[in-house]
Amino acid sequence: MRSGSMFGMVRWLKLVFLKSPNTLAWSGHCGRALLIVVVASVLTLGQVFSAESAARPHIVVFIADDHSFLDSEVYGARDVRTPHMLRLAATGMTFTHAFVASPSCAPSRAALLTGLMPSRNGAEANHSRPRADIKKLPAYLQELGYESAAFGKVSHYKHTADYGFDHFAHDGFHEHEAIPAALKWLRERKSAKVLCLFVGSNRPHVPWPETAPSNDLATIALPPTQMDTPQTGHARALYSAAVTRMDNELGQILDAARAQMGTNVLFLMTSDHGSQFPFAKWNCYDAGIRTPLLVSWPTVIKPGTRTDAMVSWVDILPTLIELAGGVPPADIDGRSFAEILRGQKAEHRDRIFTTHSADGKMNVYPMRGVRTKDWKLILNLHPEFKFTTHIDLAPRGDSKPGYWGGYWES
């Protein structure tokens, strides 16, 4: 109930109980006592409506593509510029132990949108889809009165229609017009419903930009798993430029959400898995499965906080359902971490499970992983298979020589 409407109701009650000729008999102690009871009830009802409104935020989820956990200023990188991630982190909570369910695009995103691990939702191999009979996140939120929309790479390429969003657009390979389309749609939106908006960037997935602001190898910080060569340094510089472009898109969506929807916006930023470098994407090492996760919700989440609580991407669905005022389903793998966001708990999981089940002929070595705070076990299901990825098997193009030699969809 709006405050103006609430005080208007109080004024109307005064007129009825104290001024109306037909109720003069009530103008004594009895009438005033009844008025106090009614007004108190109205004020309480207004508080209930206000609390309900606060518990039903607009929701914006921004998903980066192939962005490794450590490759931002929020997580300590010095050769990657991500000012908008820093800005978002300053207004909310930074997770240091967030993990995806799978280190490849389709199964990772399907796990987020179903709350189920790949083996349970059916999307195990890359490019695969979850079963049609499984309830997806938009359906849960629509039942709670939400409008749902998706722009860009939210599910895997051209899979978005399967997930039941009310609106979606530009879900093809590197359709960068998704960002301006989302901004335009948000500006022109007239609906009074609460909104859940997913925006998927295509960056820093390859192809990377042709040039980088700086290609000074002395400023490039290569992880120990990457060979220190000029070619690798150049690839890292281009990848870093792509990360910064993703960050710019994040900043545009963040500003538009706050301008159009006010302060009652739950804004979540994350990435589907690690970058397309050795030991990262398509692998259950941390560079493949550990992801950035930043969540902001003014007045609810304490700004500038960090947590080492272990959370999985399957936990995002039940968390959003709970924060939207619903009851998370009990028959999924995900568990809500809403209490972490509210500062009511410090721990969530004691282990994380991850799975990679091949990607056609490019990645044919299925593996499983379990990760605790201090240890990780990776099981190679076919140790006799040769370890390959797109890095050594992808077609080589003459126009893109060097570390990659060619670009591809994945």
C-alpha positions in Angstrom: 0.0 0.0 0.0 1.4 3.4 -0.9 1.9 5.8 2.0 -0.3 8.4 0.4 -3.2 5.9 0.0 -2.7 4.8 3.6 -2.9 8.3 5.1 -5.9 9.0 2.8 -7.6 6.0 4.4 -6.9 7.4 7.9 -8.5 10.7 6.9 -11.5 9.0 5.5 -12.0 7.0 8.7 -11.9 10.2 10.8 -14.6 11.7 8.7 -16.8 8.6 8.9 -16.4 7.9 12.6 -16.2 11.5 14.0 -17.9 13.8 11.6 -20.8 11.9 9.9 -24.2 12.8 11.4 -25.1 9.1 11.4 -22.2 8.2 13.7 -22.4 11.0 16.3 -23.1 8.4 18.9 -19.6 7.0 18.2 -17.8 10.3 18.8 -17.1 9.5 22.4 -14.6 7.1 23.9 -16.1 4.1 22.2 -15.9 5.6 18.8 -12.4 6.9 19.3 -11.2 3.5 20.6 -12.6 1.8 17.5 -11.0 4.4 15.3 -7.6 3.7 17.0 -8.1 0.0 16.4 -9.0 0.5 12.7 -6.2 3.0 12.1 -3.7 0.7 13.7 -4.9 -2.2 11.5 -4.6 0.0 8.4 -1.0 1.0 9.4 -0.1 -2.6 10.1 -1.6 -3.7 6.7 0.5 -0.9 5.1 3.6 -2.3 6.8 2.8 -5.8 5.6 2.4 -4.5 2.0 5.6 -2.5 2.4 7.5 -5.5 3.7 6.1 -7.6 0.9 7.3 -5.1 -1.7 10.7 -5.1 -0.2 10.8 -8.9 -0.3 9.9 -8.9 -4.0 12.8 -7.1 -5.8 13.3 -6.7 -9.5 16.0 -9.2 -10.4 18.7 -8.6 -12.9 21.2 -11.4 -13.7 24.2 -10.5 -15.9 26.2 -13.5 -17.2 29.7 -13.2 -18.7 30.9 -15.8 -21.1 34.2 -17.6 -20.5 35.4 -15.3 -17.8 37.8 -16.8 -15.3 37.5 -16.2 -11.6 40.8 -14.4 -11.1 40.6 -12.2 -14.2 39.2 -9.0 -12.7 40.3 -6.3 -10.3 37.7 -7.5 -7.8 39.7 -10.8 -7.4 43.1 -9.2 -7.6 44.1 -9.0 -11.3 46.3 -6.1 -12.2 46.4 -6.4 -15.9 42.6 -6.5 -16.5 40.5 -3.4 -16.1 37.0 -4.0 -14.6 35.8 -0.8 -13.0 32.1 -1.7 -13.1 32.7 -5.0 -11.4 34.5 -3.1 -8.7 31.5 -0.7 -8.5 29.1 -3.5 -8.2 31.2 -5.3 -5.5 31.4 -2.0 -3.5 27.6 -2.0 -3.3 27.1 -5.6 -2.4 28.6 -9.0 -1.6 31.6 -10.7 -3.3 31.7 -14.5 -3.3 35.2 -16.0 -3.3 34.1 -19.6 -3.5 31.4 -19.8 -6.2 31.5 -22.7 -8.6 29.7 -23.8 -11.7 28.2 -27.3 -12.2 30.1 -27.8 -15.4 33.0 -26.1 -17.2 31.3 -25.8 -20.6 28.6 -23.5 -21.8 25.4 -25.5 -22.3 25.4 -27.8 -19.2 26.6 -24.9 -17.0 23.7 -22.6 -18.0 21.2 -25.5 -18.0 22.2 -26.2 -14.4 21.6 -22.5 -13.4 18.2 -22.4 -15.0 16.9 -25.7 -13.7 18.6 -26.0 -10.3 19.7 -29.5 -11.2 23.1 -31.0 -12.0 23.7 -32.0 -15.6 23.1 -35.7 -15.0 19.7 -34.9 -13.6 18.5 -32.3 -16.1 19.8 -34.1 -19.2 22.2 -31.5 -20.5 25.4 -33.3 -19.9 27.4 -32.8 -23.1 28.1 -29.3 -24.4 25.5 -28.0 -26.9 22.8 -30.3 -25.3 19.5 -29.2 -23.8 17.8 -30.1 -20.6 14.7 -32.3 -20.8 11.5 -30.5 -21.8 9.5 -31.8 -18.9 11.8 -30.1 -16.3 10.5 -26.9 -14.8 12.8 -24.0 -15.5 13.5 -20.7 -13.5 11.1 -18.5 -15.6 8.1 -20.7 -14.7 8.9 -20.5 -11.0 9.1 -16.7 -11.1 6.1 -16.3 -13.4 4.0 -18.1 -10.8 5.2 -15.5 -8.3 3.9 -12.7 -10.6 7.2 -11.9 -12.3 7.7 -11.0 -15.9 10.8 -12.7 -17.3 13.1 -11.6 -20.2 16.4 -12.7 -21.6 18.8 -10.9 -24.0 21.9 -12.4 -25.4 23.7 -15.6 -24.4 21.6 -16.6 -21.4 21.2 -20.3 -22.3 23.3 -21.8 -24.9 23.1 -20.4 -28.5 19.5 -20.7 -29.8 18.3 -22.6 -26.8 16.5 -19.7 -25.0 13.1 -20.5 -26.4 13.2 -23.8 -24.5 13.3 -22.1 -21.1 10.0 -20.2 -21.2 11.0 -16.6 -20.9 8.2 -14.1 -21.6 10.5 -12.2 -24.0 13.9 -13.1 -25.4 16.1 -11.8 -28.2 19.6 -12.0 -29.8 20.7 -15.4 -28.5 22.9 -16.3 -31.5 26.7 -16.5 -31.7 28.3 -13.1 -30.7 25.1 -11.1 -31.3 26.5 -8.0 -29.5 23.4 -6.1 -30.3 21.8 -7.9 -27.4 23.1 -5.3 -25.0 21.7 -2.2 -26.7 18.5 -4.2 -27.3 18.2 -4.9 -23.6 18.8 -1.3 -22.8 16.1 -0.1 -25.2 13.6 -2.7 -24.1 14.1 -1.7 -20.4 13.7 2.0 -21.2 10.5 1.4 -23.1 9.0 -1.2 -20.7 5.5 -0.2 -19.4 4.6 -3.3 -17.4 3.8 -2.8 -13.7 5.0 -6.4 -12.9 8.2 -7.1 -11.0 10.8 -8.1 -13.5 13.4 -10.8 -13.8 15.9 -9.8 -16.5 18.7 -12.0 -17.7 21.4 -10.4 -19.9 24.1 -12.6 -21.4 27.3 -11.0 -22.7 29.2 -12.8 -25.5 32.5 -11.6 -24.0 35.2 -12.6 -23.3 34.4 -15.7 -25.4 36.4 -15.8 -28.6 36.8 -14.2 -31.0 38.6 -11.6 -29.0 39.2 -8.0 -30.2 41.7 -7.5 -33.0 43.8 -5.2 -30.8 44.4 -4.5 -27.1 44.9 -1.1 -25.4 48.3 -2.4 -24.3 50.4 -5.3 -25.6 53.4 -4.6 -23.3 54.3 -8.1 -22.2 55.9 -6.6 -19.1 52.3 -5.7 -17.9 50.8 -9.1 -18.7 50.5 -11.4 -15.7 50.3 -15.0 -16.9 49.2 -17.7 -14.6 51.7 -20.5 -13.9 49.7 -22.9 -16.1 50.4 -20.9 -19.3 53.7 -20.9 -21.1 55.4 -17.5 -21.0 55.9 -16.7 -24.7 55.1 -13.6 -26.8 52.2 -15.5 -28.4 50.7 -16.4 -25.1 51.2 -12.8 -23.8 49.5 -11.4 -26.9 46.6 -13.8 -26.5 46.3 -12.7 -22.9 46.3 -9.1 -23.9 43.4 -9.6 -26.3 41.5 -11.7 -23.8 41.9 -8.9 -21.2 40.5 -6.4 -23.7 37.5 -8.6 -24.2 37.0 -8.8 -20.4 37.0 -5.0 -20.2 34.4 -4.8 -23.0 32.3 -7.2 -21.0 32.7 -5.0 -18.0 31.6 -2.0 -20.0 28.4 -3.9 -20.9 27.9 -4.7 -17.3 28.1 -1.1 -16.4 25.5 -0.1 -19.0 23.0 -2.7 -17.7 23.7 -1.8 -14.1 23.1 1.9 -14.7 19.9 1.2 -16.7 18.5 -1.1 -14.1 19.0 1.4 -11.3 17.6 4.3 -13.5 14.5 2.4 -14.6 13.7 0.3 -11.5 15.1 2.3 -8.5 16.8 0.8 -5.5 14.8 -2.3 -5.0 16.8 -4.3 -7.5 18.7 -7.5 -6.8 21.6 -7.5 -9.2 23.7 -10.6 -9.7 26.8 -10.8 -11.9 28.6 -14.1 -12.7 30.2 -16.1 -15.5 29.4 -19.5 -16.9 32.9 -20.9 -16.4 36.6 -20.2 -17.0 38.4 -18.8 -20.0 39.5 -20.6 -23.1 43.0 -21.2 -21.9 44.8 -24.4 -20.8 43.5 -26.0 -17.6 40.5 -23.7 -17.6 37.4 -24.2 -19.8 36.5 -27.9 -20.3 38.4 -28.8 -17.1 37.4 -29.3 -13.5 40.4 -27.4 -12.2 39.6 -24.2 -10.4 40.4 -22.1 -13.5 37.5 -23.9 -15.2 34.9 -24.2 -12.5 35.5 -21.3 -10.1 33.5 -18.3 -11.2 33.1 -14.6 -10.2 29.9 -14.0 -8.3 28.8 -10.5 -7.2 25.4 -9.8 -5.7 24.0 -6.3 -4.8 20.6 -5.5 -3.2 20.6 -2.1 -1.5 19.2 -2.0 2.1 19.3 -5.8 2.3 22.9 -6.9 1.4 25.6 -5.1 3.3 27.8 -3.1 0.9 31.4 -4.0 0.4 31.2 -7.4 2.0 33.1 -10.6 1.0 32.2 -14.2 1.9 34.1 -17.4 1.4 30.9 -19.5 1.7 30.9 -22.2 -0.9 28.0 -21.9 -3.4 27.2 -23.7 -6.6 25.4 -22.4 -9.7 22.6 -24.8 -9.0 22.0 -22.8 -5.8 21.1 -19.6 -7.8 17.6 -20.8 -8.8 16.3 -21.6 -5.3 18.0 -18.4 -4.0 16.1 -16.2 -6.5 12.9 -18.0 -5.8 13.2 -17.4 -2.1 14.2 -13.8 -2.5 11.2 -13.3 -4.8 8.9 -14.5 -2.0 8.5 -18.1 -3.0 9.3 -21.4 -1.5 12.2 -23.2 -3.3 11.4 -26.7 -4.5 12.7 -29.6 -2.3 13.4 -32.0 -5.2 16.3 -30.1 -6.8 20.0 -30.2 -6.2 20.3 -26.5 -5.5 20.0 -24.9 -2.0 19.1 -21.3 -1.4 21.9 -19.1 0.0 19.6 -16.2 0.8 20.7 -16.3 4.4 24.3 -15.7 3.3 23.2 -12.6 1.4 21.2 -11.3 4.4 24.2 -11.8 6.6 22.4 -14.4 8.7 24.9 -17.3 8.0 28.6 -17.6 7.2 28.7 -21.1 5.6 26.6 -22.8 3.0 28.2 -26.0 1.5 31.1 -28.1 2.6 31.7 -29.5 -0.9 31.0 -28.7 -4.5 30.5 -31.3 -7.3 31.4 -30.6 -10.9 31.2 -32.6 -14.1 32.4 -32.5 -17.7 30.9 -35.0 -20.1 32.7 -34.2 -23.4 32.0 -31.8 -26.2 31.8 -33.8 -29.4 35.1 -34.7 -30.9 36.9 -31.7 -29.5 36.7 -32.7 -25.8 36.3 -36.4 -25.4 37.7 -37.0 -21.9 34.8 -37.1 -19.3 35.7 -36.1 -15.8 34.1 -35.6 -12.4 35.3 -33.4 -9.6 34.6 -32.7 -5.9 35.9 -29.6 -4.3 36.1 -28.7 -0.6 37.5 -25.5 0.9 41.0 -27.0 1.0 41.1 -30.0 -1.4 40.0 -31.2 -4.8 39.6 -34.6 -6.3 39.3 -35.0 -10.1 38.4 -38.3 -11.5 39.3 -39.0 -15.2 36.7 -41.5 -16.4 38.8 -42.5 -19.4 42.5 -42.1 -18.7 43.3 -44.0 -21.9 41.9 -41.1 -24.0 44.2 -38.5 -25.3 43.7 -35.1 -23.6 42.5 -32.7 -26.3 40.5 -29.4 -26.5 39.6 -26.8 -29.1 43.1 -25.3 -28.4 44.8 -28.1 -30.3 42.0 -29.5 -32.5 40.1 -26.4 -33.7 40.5 -25.5 -37.4 43.4 -23.2 -38.1 42.6 -20.2 -40.1 45.3 -18.2 -42.0 43.6 -14.9 -41.1 44.2 -15.5 -37.4 47.6 -16.8 -36.9 49.4 -17.3 -33.5 48.3 -18.9 -30.3 44.8 -19.7 -31.6 45.0 -19.8 -35.3 41.3 -19.7 -35.7 38.0 -19.0 -33.9 35.1 -21.2 -33.3 31.8 -21.6 -31.6 31.6 -23.4 -28.3 
